[in-house]
Each structure stands twice: as structure tokens, then as C-alpha cells.
């Protein structure tokens, strides 16, 4: 595969609760298996993040809580997604973003996930005029790609595939080295489930400060609870400090 422009790969896109794979969760996976340069099969699923969605995520994607509340957990469908991918390289617009979430999910579920990748964002930065914006939306507009389902995982995965075809036509003859898949590097450690005491301490802290956080405690990791407690204490103070102010 290396040294040649790939004809077989997985175009992938995720929708998530935010931008940080350490603190945010996948809510939708869309992928296209490309065989001999043609879109052959699709993979799509919603994912339950076990937390309420922020309004800004709903505004961007159109995904609401009701669309994910009965969806499977990431651990229940991750195996099917990895089987769909096989050992093919991943393609996406800023593909390391999607890979980081998938790698962390894989590690947390005791699976390995090492892949090469092709980043259409990096290709756009090399092949499009400097003055042009390089977002997926802007790049599709520049190459006259009619978008369907923007800001939804399967639609964006298809757009990344179509954009890649345009970029191949634009620069493959003059700069073929740009299109060679490269190893995707993201390190992740398996997160440990939160202890009973951690959950009790967090519940008491929330009750003391009268804070309502729509999150499902049974699905929180040790690190997630620690980060939540640190954030609450930084904003509201420790237990006992509020009364002394």
C-alpha cells in the first residue's frame, strides 16, 4: 500500500459531544468502504454517550438527546466497526481527530487499533490556493462538490471521499507522495471505572453546591470524575468554603 495512491480505504467521520477525546464521547459513526476507488459499502450507527448533549452540538449537527438515548454503547458496536474497517487505512478531513476518539474507545474496550491514514485537510493545504479556507465545507465548495447531510457522520464521510477524488485529479500526477497513507499516532491508556467512593463524593459535592449535571454516574471513569470534581471546586469552592464567604 505504501508508496502508491490508495484505491482501497475507509472514509470515516464522527460526531462527538465535544473536541477532546479525553473528556468527550462519540455520538455518531459514519464510514464508507472504498474499493478500487469506488464507494462500496456503508457503516452507520448512533452511539449513546451516557450524558445529555450540549445545545451547541445539537445546533451544529441536528442530533438531539432522543436520537441517542436508545442507541448502543460504543463498546457494543465497536467490534462491528473494526470488522468493517479491516486493516484498511482511514481517510478523513483532519482524520487524526476521528482516529483519536476511535483509538481511545478501542483501548478502553481492550482492543488494538493501529492504522495508517490519509488527511484530506493536509492535502487541501498543499493543493488549494493559500487564500482559500480549508474546512470540509469550504473545500467542497471550492471543488464544486454538492454536499448531502453536512455535519452528520455518514454525509461528511462521503464528502471526504468525494473530496479525495477531486484532490487526486488535482495533484496526483505532480505530487503523488502527498497521497501516501501515513501512520496515525495517538497514545491512549485504558481508563479505569470510577470507584463507589468517587461516585459518592461527587454526588455529595453536587448536592452541596446544588448543581444538576445530566450525566450517568455508572459510566464515568476515575479520570472523568476527578476532572469534574476539580472543575466544580475551581468554580464553586470546596465543601465548607461556601458558608464562610
GUDREN-333316 format. One line per 2 residues: number of its first residue (from 1); their letters; for each residue x, y, z of N, C-alpha, C, CB. Coordinates in nm, 2 decimals. Glycine has a CB too. Layout:
BEGIN
NUM = a = X:Y:Z:X:Y:Z:X:Y:Z:X:Y:Z; ...
***
This chain:
BEGIN
1 = xx = 0.08:-0.12:0.00:0.00:0.00:0.00:0.09:0.13:0.00:-0.09:0.00:0.12; 0.19:0.12:0.08:0.28:0.24:0.09:0.35:0.26:-0.04:0.37:0.23:0.21
3 = xx = 0.36:0.39:-0.07:0.43:0.43:-0.20:0.34:0.44:-0.31:0.53:0.33:-0.23; 0.21:0.40:-0.30:0.11:0.41:-0.40:-0.01:0.49:-0.35:0.07:0.27:-0.45
5 = xx = -0.08:0.56:-0.44:-0.21:0.62:-0.41:-0.31:0.52:-0.38:-0.25:0.72:-0.52; -0.37:0.51:-0.26:-0.46:0.40:-0.22:-0.59:0.41:-0.30:-0.49:0.41:-0.07
7 = xx = -0.63:0.29:-0.34:-0.76:0.27:-0.40:-0.86:0.21:-0.31:-0.75:0.19:-0.53; -0.81:0.15:-0.20:-0.89:0.08:-0.10:-0.87:0.15:0.03:-0.87:-0.07:-0.10
9 = xx = -0.97:0.20:0.09:-0.96:0.26:0.22:-1.10:0.28:0.29:-0.88:0.40:0.21; -1.10:0.33:0.41:-1.22:0.36:0.48:-1.23:0.51:0.50:-1.23:0.29:0.62
11 = xx = -1.33:0.58:0.44:-1.36:0.72:0.47:-1.45:0.72:0.59:-1.43:0.79:0.34; -1.40:0.80:0.69:-1.47:0.79:0.82:-1.50:0.93:0.88:-1.39:0.71:0.92
13 = xx = -1.61:0.95:0.95:-1.63:1.07:1.02:-1.71:1.04:1.14:-1.71:1.17:0.92; -1.69:1.12:1.25:-1.76:1.11:1.37:-1.83:1.23:1.41:-1.66:1.06:1.49
15 = xx = -1.94:1.22:1.48:-1.99:1.34:1.56:-1.97:1.30:1.70:-2.15:1.36:1.52; -1.93:1.40:1.78:-1.90:1.38:1.92:-1.96:1.49:2.01:-1.75:1.38:1.93
17 = xx = -1.95:1.47:2.14:-2.01:1.57:2.23:-1.92:1.69:2.25:-2.03:1.50:2.37; -1.80:1.69:2.19:-1.70:1.80:2.20:-1.57:1.76:2.13:-1.67:1.83:2.35
19 = xx = -1.47:1.84:2.15:-1.35:1.82:2.08:-1.24:1.75:2.14:-1.30:1.96:2.04; -1.25:1.71:2.27:-1.15:1.65:2.35:-1.17:1.50:2.37:-1.13:1.72:2.48
21 = xx = -1.09:1.41:2.31:-1.12:1.27:2.32:-1.10:1.22:2.47:-1.03:1.19:2.23; -1.04:1.30:2.55:-1.02:1.26:2.69:-1.15:1.28:2.77:-0.90:1.33:2.75
23 = xx = -1.23:1.38:2.73:-1.34:1.41:2.81:-1.47:1.40:2.74:-1.33:1.55:2.86; -1.47:1.40:2.60:-1.59:1.39:2.52:-1.62:1.25:2.47:-1.59:1.49:2.41
25 = xx = -1.73:1.23:2.41:-1.78:1.10:2.37:-1.83:1.10:2.22:-1.88:1.04:2.46; -1.82:0.99:2.16:-1.87:0.97:2.03:-2.02:0.96:2.03:-1.81:0.84:1.96
27 = xx = -2.09:1.03:1.94:-2.24:1.01:1.94:-2.29:0.96:1.80:-2.31:1.15:1.97; -2.20:0.96:1.70:-2.24:0.90:1.57:-2.11:0.86:1.49:-2.32:1.00:1.49
29 = xx = -2.12:0.75:1.43:-2.01:0.70:1.34:-2.07:0.68:1.20:-1.95:0.57:1.40; -2.00:0.73:1.10:-2.03:0.71:0.96:-1.90:0.67:0.89:-2.10:0.83:0.90
31 = xx = -1.91:0.57:0.81:-1.79:0.52:0.73:-1.83:0.47:0.60:-1.71:0.42:0.81; -1.74:0.48:0.50:-1.76:0.43:0.36:-1.64:0.34:0.33:-1.77:0.55:0.26
33 = xx = -1.67:0.22:0.30:-1.56:0.14:0.25:-1.54:0.16:0.10:-1.58:-0.02:0.28; -1.42:0.21:0.06:-1.39:0.24:-0.08:-1.31:0.12:-0.14:-1.32:0.37:-0.09
35 = xx = -1.35:0.06:-0.25:-1.28:-0.05:-0.31:-1.25:-0.01:-0.46:-1.36:-0.18:-0.30; -1.13:-0.01:-0.50:-1.09:0.02:-0.63:-1.14:0.16:-0.67:-1.14:-0.08:-0.73
37 = xx = -1.13:0.25:-0.57:-1.17:0.39:-0.59:-1.32:0.42:-0.59:-1.11:0.44:-0.72; -1.40:0.32:-0.57:-1.55:0.34:-0.57:-1.61:0.31:-0.43:-1.61:0.25:-0.67
39 = xx = -1.70:0.39:-0.39:-1.77:0.37:-0.27:-1.85:0.24:-0.27:-1.87:0.49:-0.23; -1.82:0.14:-0.19:-1.88:0.01:-0.20:-1.98:-0.02:-0.09:-1.77:-0.09:-0.20
41 = xx = -1.94:0.01:0.04:-2.03:-0.03:0.15:-2.03:0.09:0.25:-1.99:-0.16:0.21; -2.14:0.09:0.33:-2.15:0.19:0.43:-2.17:0.13:0.57:-2.27:0.29:0.40
43 = xx = -2.12:0.21:0.67:-2.14:0.17:0.81:-2.19:0.30:0.88:-2.01:0.12:0.87; -2.30:0.28:0.95:-2.36:0.40:1.02:-2.42:0.35:1.15:-2.46:0.47:0.94
45 = xx = -2.40:0.42:1.26:-2.47:0.40:1.38:-2.47:0.52:1.47:-2.40:0.28:1.46; -2.57:0.54:1.55:-2.57:0.64:1.65:-2.51:0.57:1.78:-2.71:0.69:1.69
47 = xx = -2.45:0.65:1.87:-2.39:0.60:1.99:-2.44:0.67:2.11:-2.23:0.61:1.98; -2.47:0.60:2.21:-2.52:0.66:2.34:-2.40:0.71:2.42:-2.61:0.56:2.42
49 = xx = -2.39:0.84:2.44:-2.27:0.90:2.52:-2.29:0.89:2.67:-2.24:1.04:2.47; -2.41:0.85:2.71:-2.44:0.84:2.85:-2.43:0.98:2.92:-2.35:0.75:2.92
51 = xx = -2.47:1.08:2.85:-2.48:1.22:2.90:-2.57:1.30:2.81:-2.33:1.28:2.91; -2.62:1.41:2.86:-2.70:1.50:2.78:-2.61:1.57:2.68:-2.78:1.60:2.87
53 = xx = -2.67:1.60:2.57:-2.60:1.68:2.46:-2.61:1.83:2.49:-2.65:1.64:2.32; -2.49:1.89:2.47:-2.49:2.04:2.48:-2.58:2.10:2.36:-2.35:2.10:2.48
55 = xx = -2.63:2.21:2.39:-2.71:2.28:2.29:-2.63:2.31:2.16:-2.77:2.41:2.35; -2.51:2.35:2.18:-2.42:2.38:2.07:-2.40:2.26:1.97:-2.29:2.44:2.11
57 = xx = -2.40:2.14:2.03:-2.38:2.02:1.95:-2.51:2.00:1.87:-2.35:1.90:2.04; -2.62:2.01:1.93:-2.75:2.00:1.86:-2.76:2.10:1.75:-2.87:2.01:1.96
59 = xx = -2.72:2.22:1.78:-2.73:2.33:1.68:-2.64:2.30:1.56:-2.69:2.46:1.74; -2.53:2.24:1.58:-2.43:2.21:1.47:-2.47:2.09:1.39:-2.29:2.19:1.53
61 = xx = -2.52:1.98:1.46:-2.54:1.85:1.40:-2.69:1.82:1.37:-2.48:1.75:1.48; -2.78:1.88:1.45:-2.92:1.85:1.45:-2.95:1.72:1.53:-2.96:1.82:1.30
63 = xx = -2.85:1.67:1.60:-2.87:1.55:1.68:-2.92:1.59:1.82:-2.74:1.47:1.70; -3.03:1.53:1.86:-3.09:1.56:1.99:-3.08:1.44:2.08:-3.24:1.61:1.97
65 = xx = -3.11:1.46:2.21:-3.09:1.35:2.31:-3.18:1.23:2.27:-3.13:1.40:2.44; -3.29:1.25:2.22:-3.38:1.14:2.18:-3.32:1.05:2.08:-3.52:1.19:2.14
67 = xx = -3.23:1.10:2.00:-3.17:1.02:1.89:-3.07:0.93:1.94:-3.12:1.12:1.78; -3.01:0.95:2.06:-2.90:0.87:2.11:-2.94:0.79:2.23:-2.78:0.95:2.13
69 = xx = -3.05:0.83:2.30:-3.09:0.77:2.43:-3.11:0.61:2.42:-3.21:0.83:2.49; -3.16:0.57:2.30:-3.18:0.42:2.29:-3.07:0.36:2.20:-3.31:0.40:2.23
71 = xx = -2.97:0.44:2.16:-2.86:0.39:2.08:-2.77:0.30:2.16:-2.78:0.50:2.02; -2.69:0.21:2.09:-2.60:0.12:2.17:-2.48:0.20:2.23:-2.54:0.01:2.07
73 = xx = -2.42:0.14:2.33:-2.30:0.19:2.38:-2.18:0.17:2.28:-2.26:0.13:2.52; -2.08:0.25:2.29:-1.97:0.23:2.20:-1.91:0.09:2.20:-1.86:0.34:2.22
75 = xx = -1.90:0.04:2.32:-1.84:-0.10:2.34:-1.92:-0.20:2.27:-1.83:-0.13:2.48; -2.05:-0.18:2.25:-2.14:-0.28:2.19:-2.13:-0.29:2.04:-2.28:-0.26:2.23
77 = xx = -2.08:-0.18:1.98:-2.08:-0.17:1.83:-1.93:-0.15:1.78:-2.16:-0.06:1.78; -1.84:-0.13:1.87:-1.70:-0.11:1.82:-1.64:-0.22:1.75:-1.61:-0.08:1.94
79 = xx = -1.67:-0.35:1.79:-1.62:-0.46:1.72:-1.67:-0.47:1.58:-1.66:-0.59:1.79; -1.80:-0.44:1.56:-1.86:-0.44:1.42:-1.79:-0.33:1.34:-2.01:-0.41:1.43
81 = xx = -1.76:-0.22:1.39:-1.69:-0.11:1.32:-1.55:-0.15:1.28:-1.69:0.02:1.40; -1.48:-0.21:1.37:-1.34:-0.25:1.35:-1.34:-0.36:1.24:-1.27:-0.30:1.47
83 = xx = -1.44:-0.45:1.24:-1.45:-0.56:1.14:-1.48:-0.49:1.00:-1.56:-0.66:1.17; -1.56:-0.39:1.00:-1.59:-0.32:0.88:-1.46:-0.25:0.82:-1.70:-0.21:0.90
85 = xx = -1.38:-0.20:0.91:-1.26:-0.13:0.86:-1.15:-0.23:0.82:-1.20:-0.05:0.97; -1.15:-0.35:0.88:-1.04:-0.44:0.85:-0.91:-0.38:0.88:-1.05:-0.48:0.70
87 = xx = -0.81:-0.39:0.79:-0.68:-0.33:0.81:-0.66:-0.22:0.71:-0.57:-0.44:0.79; -0.76:-0.17:0.65:-0.75:-0.06:0.55:-0.71:0.07:0.62:-0.88:-0.04:0.47
89 = xx = -0.64:0.16:0.55:-0.62:0.29:0.60:-0.74:0.38:0.62:-0.51:0.37:0.51; -0.74:0.47:0.71:-0.85:0.56:0.73:-0.83:0.69:0.65:-0.87:0.59:0.88
91 = xx = -0.94:0.74:0.60:-0.94:0.87:0.53:-1.04:0.96:0.59:-0.97:0.86:0.38; -1.00:1.09:0.62:-1.09:1.18:0.68:-1.04:1.32:0.67:-1.12:1.15:0.82
93 = xx = -1.12:1.42:0.69:-1.08:1.56:0.69:-1.04:1.59:0.84:-1.20:1.66:0.64; -0.91:1.61:0.86:-0.85:1.62:0.99:-0.87:1.48:1.06:-0.91:1.73:1.08
95 = xx = -0.82:1.38:0.99:-0.85:1.24:1.03:-0.80:1.20:1.17:-0.79:1.15:0.93; -0.70:1.27:1.22:-0.64:1.24:1.35:-0.75:1.27:1.46:-0.52:1.32:1.38
97 = xx = -0.84:1.36:1.43:-0.95:1.39:1.53:-1.03:1.26:1.55:-1.03:1.51:1.48; -1.08:1.21:1.43:-1.16:1.09:1.44:-1.09:0.97:1.50:-1.22:1.06:1.30
99 = xx = -0.96:0.96:1.45:-0.88:0.84:1.50:-0.86:0.85:1.65:-0.75:0.84:1.43; -0.84:0.97:1.70:-0.81:0.98:1.85:-0.93:0.93:1.93:-0.78:1.12:1.88
101 = xx = -1.05:0.96:1.89:-1.17:0.92:1.96:-1.19:0.76:1.94:-1.30:0.99:1.91; -1.16:0.71:1.82:-1.18:0.57:1.80:-1.07:0.49:1.87:-1.17:0.54:1.65
103 = xx = -0.95:0.54:1.87:-0.84:0.48:1.94:-0.86:0.47:2.09:-0.70:0.55:1.91; -0.91:0.58:2.15:-0.94:0.58:2.29:-1.05:0.48:2.32:-0.98:0.72:2.34
105 = xx = -1.16:0.48:2.24:-1.27:0.38:2.26:-1.22:0.24:2.25:-1.38:0.41:2.16; -1.13:0.21:2.15:-1.07:0.08:2.13:-0.99:0.04:2.26:-0.99:0.07:2.01
107 = xx = -0.90:0.12:2.30:-0.82:0.09:2.42:-0.91:0.07:2.54:-0.72:0.21:2.45; -1.01:0.15:2.56:-1.10:0.13:2.68:-1.18:0.00:2.67:-1.19:0.25:2.69
109 = xx = -1.19:-0.05:2.55:-1.26:-0.18:2.54:-1.17:-0.30:2.51:-1.37:-0.17:2.43; -1.04:-0.28:2.54:-0.95:-0.39:2.54:-0.91:-0.43:2.39:-1.00:-0.50:2.61
111 = xx = -0.92:-0.34:2.30:-0.89:-0.37:2.16:-0.78:-0.29:2.11:-1.02:-0.35:2.07; -0.71:-0.34:2.01:-0.60:-0.26:1.95:-0.65:-0.19:1.82:-0.48:-0.35:1.91
113 = xx = -0.60:-0.08:1.79:-0.65:-0.01:1.67:-0.53:0.08:1.62:-0.78:0.08:1.70; -0.45:0.03:1.54:-0.34:0.10:1.48:-0.36:0.10:1.33:-0.20:0.03:1.52
115 = xx = -0.36:0.23:1.28:-0.39:0.24:1.13:-0.30:0.35:1.07:-0.54:0.27:1.12; -0.29:0.33:0.94:-0.24:0.44:0.86:-0.35:0.53:0.82:-0.16:0.39:0.73
117 = xx = -0.32:0.66:0.78:-0.43:0.75:0.75:-0.40:0.84:0.64:-0.47:0.83:0.87; -0.50:0.90:0.58:-0.49:1.00:0.47:-0.57:1.12:0.52:-0.53:0.94:0.33
119 = xx = -0.51:1.23:0.52:-0.58:1.35:0.57:-0.61:1.45:0.46:-0.50:1.42:0.68; -0.74:1.46:0.42:-0.78:1.55:0.32:-0.76:1.70:0.35:-0.93:1.53:0.28
121 = xx = -0.76:1.73:0.48:-0.72:1.86:0.52:-0.58:1.90:0.49:-0.75:1.88:0.68; -0.49:1.81:0.52:-0.35:1.83:0.48:-0.33:1.84:0.33:-0.26:1.72:0.54
123 = xx = -0.40:1.76:0.26:-0.40:1.77:0.11:-0.45:1.90:0.06:-0.48:1.65:0.05; -0.56:1.95:0.12:-0.61:2.08:0.08:-0.51:2.19:0.11:-0.74:2.11:0.15
125 = xx = -0.44:2.18:0.22:-0.34:2.28:0.25:-0.23:2.29:0.15:-0.29:2.26:0.39; -0.20:2.17:0.09:-0.09:2.17:-0.01:-0.14:2.20:-0.15:-0.03:2.03:-0.01
127 = xx = -0.27:2.17:-0.18:-0.31:2.17:-0.32:-0.41:2.29:-0.35:-0.37:2.04:-0.36; -0.47:2.35:-0.25:-0.56:2.46:-0.27:-0.49:2.59:-0.26:-0.68:2.45:-0.18
129 = xx = -0.54:2.70:-0.32:-0.47:2.83:-0.31:-0.47:2.87:-0.16:-0.55:2.94:-0.39; -0.36:2.93:-0.12:-0.34:2.97:0.02:-0.46:3.05:0.08:-0.21:3.04:0.04
131 = xx = -0.51:3.14:0.00:-0.62:3.23:0.04:-0.75:3.16:0.07:-0.64:3.34:-0.06; -0.77:3.04:0.02:-0.89:2.97:0.03:-0.90:2.90:0.17:-0.91:2.86:-0.08
133 = xx = -1.02:2.90:0.23:-1.04:2.83:0.36:-1.03:2.68:0.33:-1.17:2.87:0.43; -0.99:2.60:0.43:-0.97:2.46:0.41:-1.06:2.37:0.48:-0.83:2.43:0.44
135 = xx = -1.17:2.42:0.55:-1.26:2.34:0.61:-1.33:2.24:0.51:-1.37:2.42:0.69; -1.39:2.14:0.56:-1.46:2.05:0.47:-1.56:2.12:0.39:-1.52:1.93:0.54
137 = xx = -1.64:2.20:0.45:-1.74:2.28:0.38:-1.68:2.37:0.27:-1.82:2.37:0.48; -1.57:2.44:0.31:-1.51:2.53:0.21:-1.44:2.46:0.10:-1.41:2.62:0.28
139 = xx = -1.38:2.35:0.13:-1.31:2.27:0.03:-1.41:2.21:-0.07:-1.23:2.16:0.09; -1.52:2.16:-0.02:-1.63:2.10:-0.11:-1.68:2.21:-0.20:-1.74:2.04:-0.02
141 = xx = -1.70:2.33:-0.14:-1.75:2.44:-0.22:-1.65:2.48:-0.33:-1.77:2.57:-0.14; -1.52:2.48:-0.30:-1.41:2.52:-0.39:-1.41:2.42:-0.51:-1.28:2.52:-0.32
143 = xx = -1.43:2.29:-0.48:-1.42:2.18:-0.58:-1.56:2.15:-0.64:-1.36:2.06:-0.53; -1.66:2.23:-0.61:-1.80:2.22:-0.66:-1.86:2.08:-0.63:-1.80:2.24:-0.81
145 = xx = -1.84:2.04:-0.50:-1.90:1.91:-0.46:-2.03:1.95:-0.38:-1.80:1.84:-0.36; -2.13:1.89:-0.43:-2.26:1.92:-0.37:-2.28:1.83:-0.25:-2.38:1.89:-0.47
147 = xx = -2.29:1.89:-0.13:-2.30:1.82:-0.01:-2.44:1.77:0.03:-2.24:1.91:0.10; -2.44:1.66:0.09:-2.56:1.60:0.14:-2.54:1.55:0.28:-2.62:1.48:0.05
149 = xx = -2.62:1.60:0.38:-2.60:1.56:0.52:-2.48:1.62:0.58:-2.60:1.41:0.52; -2.46:1.75:0.56:-2.34:1.81:0.62:-2.35:1.81:0.77:-2.33:1.96:0.58
151 = xx = -2.24:1.79:0.84:-2.23:1.78:0.99:-2.31:1.66:1.04:-2.29:1.91:1.05; -2.33:1.56:0.96:-2.37:1.43:1.01:-2.26:1.33:0.96:-2.51:1.39:0.96
153 = xx = -2.24:1.23:1.04:-2.12:1.15:1.02:-2.11:1.08:0.88:-2.12:1.04:1.12; -2.22:1.02:0.84:-2.22:0.95:0.71:-2.20:1.04:0.59:-2.34:0.86:0.69
155 = xx = -2.27:1.16:0.60:-2.27:1.26:0.49:-2.13:1.32:0.48:-2.37:1.37:0.51; -2.06:1.35:0.60:-1.93:1.40:0.60:-1.83:1.30:0.55:-1.89:1.46:0.73
157 = xx = -1.85:1.17:0.58:-1.76:1.07:0.54:-1.76:1.06:0.38:-1.79:0.93:0.60; -1.88:1.07:0.33:-1.90:1.06:0.18:-1.84:1.18:0.12:-2.05:1.05:0.15
159 = xx = -1.85:1.30:0.18:-1.79:1.42:0.13:-1.64:1.41:0.13:-1.84:1.54:0.21; -1.58:1.36:0.23:-1.44:1.34:0.24:-1.39:1.25:0.13:-1.39:1.28:0.38
161 = xx = -1.46:1.14:0.10:-1.43:1.05:-0.01:-1.44:1.13:-0.14:-1.53:0.93:-0.01; -1.54:1.20:-0.17:-1.56:1.28:-0.29:-1.45:1.38:-0.31:-1.69:1.34:-0.30
163 = xx = -1.42:1.45:-0.20:-1.31:1.55:-0.20:-1.18:1.48:-0.23:-1.30:1.62:-0.06; -1.15:1.37:-0.18:-1.02:1.30:-0.21:-1.01:1.27:-0.36:-1.02:1.17:-0.13
165 = xx = -1.12:1.23:-0.42:-1.12:1.20:-0.56:-1.08:1.33:-0.64:-1.25:1.15:-0.61; -1.13:1.44:-0.60:-1.10:1.57:-0.66:-0.96:1.61:-0.64:-1.19:1.68:-0.61
167 = xx = -0.91:1.58:-0.52:-0.77:1.61:-0.49:-0.67:1.52:-0.57:-0.74:1.60:-0.34; -0.71:1.40:-0.59:-0.63:1.31:-0.67:-0.61:1.36:-0.81:-0.69:1.17:-0.67
169 = xx = -0.73:1.41:-0.87:-0.73:1.46:-1.00:-0.65:1.59:-1.01:-0.87:1.49:-1.05; -0.64:1.66:-0.90:-0.58:1.79:-0.89:-0.42:1.78:-0.88:-0.63:1.87:-0.78
171 = xx = -0.38:1.68:-0.80:-0.23:1.68:-0.77:-0.16:1.55:-0.77:-0.21:1.74:-0.64; -0.23:1.44:-0.81:-0.16:1.31:-0.80:-0.05:1.29:-0.90:-0.26:1.20:-0.83
173 = xx = -0.06:1.35:-1.02:0.05:1.34:-1.12:0.17:1.42:-1.08:0.00:1.39:-1.25; 0.15:1.53:-1.02:0.27:1.62:-0.99:0.33:1.59:-0.85:0.23:1.76:-1.00
175 = xx = 0.24:1.55:-0.75:0.29:1.53:-0.61:0.23:1.40:-0.56:0.25:1.65:-0.52; 0.26:1.29:-0.62:0.20:1.16:-0.57:0.23:1.13:-0.43:0.24:1.05:-0.66
177 = xx = 0.35:1.18:-0.38:0.39:1.15:-0.24:0.29:1.20:-0.14:0.53:1.20:-0.22; 0.21:1.30:-0.17:0.12:1.36:-0.08:0.01:1.26:-0.04:0.06:1.49:-0.13
179 = xx = -0.02:1.17:-0.13:-0.14:1.08:-0.11:-0.11:0.95:-0.05:-0.20:1.06:-0.25; 0.02:0.93:-0.01:0.06:0.80:0.05:0.01:0.80:0.20:0.21:0.78:0.04
181 = xx = -0.06:0.70:0.24:-0.11:0.69:0.38:0.01:0.69:0.48:-0.19:0.56:0.40; -0.01:0.76:0.59:0.10:0.76:0.69:0.05:0.72:0.82:0.15:0.91:0.70
183 = xx = 0.13:0.66:0.91:0.09:0.61:1.04:0.02:0.72:1.12:0.20:0.55:1.12; -0.10:0.69:1.18:-0.17:0.78:1.26:-0.12:0.75:1.41:-0.32:0.75:1.26
185 = xx = -0.07:0.86:1.47:-0.02:0.84:1.61:-0.10:0.91:1.71:0.13:0.90:1.61; -0.16:0.83:1.80:-0.23:0.89:1.91:-0.22:0.79:2.03:-0.38:0.92:1.88
187 = xx = -0.16:0.83:2.14:-0.14:0.74:2.25:-0.26:0.75:2.35:-0.01:0.77:2.32; -0.31:0.64:2.39:-0.42:0.64:2.49:-0.40:0.53:2.59:-0.55:0.63:2.42
189 = xx = -0.43:0.55:2.71:-0.43:0.45:2.82:-0.57:0.41:2.85:-0.35:0.50:2.94; -0.59:0.29:2.89:-0.72:0.24:2.93:-0.77:0.31:3.06:-0.72:0.09:2.94
191 = xx = -0.88:0.37:3.05:-0.94:0.43:3.17:-1.00:0.33:3.26:-1.04:0.54:3.13; -0.99:0.36:3.39:-1.05:0.27:3.49:-1.18:0.32:3.53:-0.95:0.25:3.61
193 = xx = -1.28:0.23:3.56:-1.41:0.28:3.61:-1.40:0.35:3.74:-1.51:0.16:3.62; -1.49:0.44:3.76:-1.48:0.52:3.89:-1.52:0.42:4.00:-1.58:0.64:3.88
195 = xx = -1.46:0.45:4.12:-1.49:0.37:4.24:-1.63:0.41:4.30:-1.38:0.37:4.34; -1.68:0.33:4.38:-1.80:0.37:4.45:-1.79:0.49:4.54:-1.85:0.25:4.54
197 = xx = -1.67:0.50:4.60:-1.65:0.62:4.69:-1.63:0.75:4.60:-1.52:0.60:4.77; -1.57:0.74:4.48:-1.56:0.85:4.40:-1.70:0.90:4.36:-1.48:0.82:4.27
199 = xx = -1.79:0.81:4.32:-1.92:0.85:4.28:-2.00:0.91:4.40:-2.00:0.72:4.23; -1.98:0.85:4.52:-2.05:0.91:4.64:-2.00:1.05:4.67:-2.03:0.82:4.76
201 = xx = -1.87:1.07:4.66:-1.81:1.20:4.68:-1.86:1.31:4.58:-1.65:1.19:4.68; -1.86:1.26:4.46:-1.91:1.36:4.35:-2.06:1.39:4.37:-1.89:1.30:4.21
203 = xx = -2.14:1.29:4.41:-2.28:1.32:4.43:-2.30:1.42:4.55:-2.36:1.19:4.46; -2.22:1.40:4.65:-2.23:1.48:4.77:-2.19:1.63:4.73:-2.15:1.43:4.89
205 = xx = -2.08:1.64:4.65:-2.03:1.77:4.61:-2.14:1.84:4.53:-1.90:1.76:4.53; -2.20:1.77:4.44:-2.31:1.83:4.36:-2.43:1.87:4.44:-2.35:1.73:4.25
207 = xx = -2.46:1.79:4.54:-2.58:1.82:4.62:-2.55:1.94:4.71:-2.61:1.70:4.71; -2.42:1.94:4.76:-2.38:2.05:4.85:-2.39:2.19:4.78:-2.24:2.03:4.90
209 = xx = -2.34:2.19:4.65:-2.34:2.32:4.58:-2.47:2.33:4.49:-2.22:2.32:4.48; -2.57:2.24:4.51:-2.69:2.24:4.44:-2.67:2.26:4.29:-2.78:2.36:4.49
211 = xx = -2.59:2.17:4.23:-2.56:2.16:4.09:-2.63:2.04:4.03:-2.40:2.16:4.07; -2.69:2.06:3.92:-2.75:1.95:3.84:-2.67:1.92:3.71:-2.90:1.98:3.81
213 = xx = -2.60:1.81:3.71:-2.52:1.78:3.59:-2.59:1.65:3.53:-2.37:1.75:3.63; -2.64:1.66:3.41:-2.70:1.55:3.34:-2.60:1.44:3.29:-2.80:1.60:3.23
215 = xx = -2.55:1.36:3.38:-2.46:1.26:3.34:-2.49:1.13:3.41:-2.31:1.30:3.37; -2.46:1.02:3.35:-2.49:0.89:3.41:-2.37:0.84:3.49:-2.54:0.79:3.31
217 = xx = -2.38:0.84:3.62:-2.26:0.81:3.71:-2.20:0.68:3.68:-2.30:0.82:3.85; -2.28:0.58:3.65:-2.23:0.44:3.63:-2.13:0.43:3.52:-2.34:0.34:3.62
219 = xx = -2.13:0.52:3.43:-2.05:0.52:3.31:-1.93:0.61:3.32:-2.13:0.55:3.19; -1.90:0.67:3.43:-1.79:0.76:3.44:-1.66:0.69:3.48:-1.82:0.87:3.55
221 = xx = -1.55:0.73:3.43:-1.42:0.68:3.47:-1.36:0.75:3.58:-1.33:0.68:3.35; -1.26:0.70:3.64:-1.19:0.76:3.75:-1.14:0.90:3.71:-1.07:0.68:3.80
223 = xx = -1.08:0.91:3.59:-1.03:1.04:3.55:-1.14:1.14:3.52:-0.95:1.02:3.42; -1.25:1.09:3.47:-1.36:1.18:3.44:-1.42:1.24:3.57:-1.47:1.11:3.36
225 = xx = -1.43:1.16:3.67:-1.49:1.21:3.79:-1.39:1.31:3.86:-1.52:1.10:3.89; -1.26:1.28:3.85:-1.16:1.37:3.90:-1.16:1.50:3.84:-1.02:1.31:3.89
227 = xx = -1.17:1.50:3.70:-1.18:1.63:3.63:-1.31:1.70:3.66:-1.17:1.60:3.48; -1.42:1.63:3.68:-1.54:1.70:3.71:-1.53:1.77:3.85:-1.66:1.60:3.71
229 = xx = -1.48:1.69:3.95:-1.46:1.75:4.08:-1.37:1.87:4.08:-1.41:1.64:4.18; -1.26:1.86:4.01:-1.17:1.98:4.00:-1.23:2.10:3.94:-1.04:1.94:3.92
231 = xx = -1.31:2.08:3.84:-1.38:2.19:3.78:-1.49:2.25:3.87:-1.45:2.14:3.65; -1.56:2.17:3.94:-1.66:2.22:4.03:-1.60:2.29:4.15:-1.75:2.10:4.09
233 = xx = -1.49:2.24:4.20:-1.42:2.31:4.31:-1.36:2.44:4.27:-1.31:2.21:4.37; -1.31:2.44:4.15:-1.25:2.57:4.10:-1.35:2.67:4.08:-1.18:2.54:3.96
235 = xx = -1.48:2.63:4.05:-1.58:2.73:4.02:-1.66:2.76:4.15:-1.68:2.68:3.91; -1.69:2.66:4.23:-1.78:2.68:4.35:-1.71:2.67:4.48:-1.89:2.58:4.34
237 = xx = -1.59:2.62:4.48:-1.52:2.60:4.61:-1.54:2.46:4.67:-1.57:2.71:4.71; -1.46:2.43:4.77:-1.47:2.30:4.84:-1.59:2.30:4.93:-1.34:2.27:4.91
239 = xx = -1.63:2.19:4.98:-1.73:2.17:5.08:-1.69:2.24:5.21:-1.77:2.02:5.11; -1.78:2.33:5.25:-1.75:2.41:5.38:-1.70:2.55:5.35:-1.65:2.33:5.45
241 = xx = -1.65:2.57:5.23:-1.59:2.71:5.20:-1.70:2.81:5.16:-1.49:2.70:5.09; -1.82:2.75:5.11:-1.92:2.84:5.06:-1.98:2.92:5.18:-2.03:2.76:4.99
243 = xx = -2.00:2.85:5.29:-2.07:2.91:5.41:-1.98:3.02:5.47:-2.10:2.81:5.51; -1.84:3.01:5.45:-1.75:3.10:5.52:-1.73:3.23:5.44:-1.62:3.04:5.54
245 = x = -1.79:3.24:5.32:-1.77:3.35:5.23:-1.87:3.46:5.27:-1.79:3.32:5.08
***
